[in-house]
Amino acid sequence: MIEDAPNVVTEEGLRGLLADGFLLEVVCKEGAEKRHNSWHGTWIIRAVTEDGRDDKILVTSRSYLRVREFKTIVGLVSFLADMGCTVASIPLVEAEHALHAAPGQSSAPRTRPVLVKDS
């Protein structure tokens, strides 16, 4: 089934792509809002090449191709830390995004325009 969807990647596959030089892109799908002492919104993760020509969306598993969404900043930052990111740049406005490199690739998060589409 994963072969039928070459534009998706699992968490395990994402680690391999980051090691190969892909960048991790955090995309704000639904604007964030503060509720009490926590921020909530909807963010997705994409693996992208430096030139932006190849991108893969993070999915939940190989057997169930559903886009993995993060609903809180705490969950998103935890995921980024697990991926090896030592700096987390989180877009708070819908359709904004931030790029992160794997350790040893590049030090600073970067931004660029991106189109967000519903599945």
Buried (B, 14 or more C-beta within 10 A) or exposed (E): EBEEEEEBBBBEBBBEBBEEEBBBBBBBBBBBEEEEEEBBBBBBBBBBBBEEEEBBBBBBEEEEBEBBBBEBBEEBBEBBEEBBBEEBBBBBEBBBBBBBBBEEBBEEBBEEEBEEEEE
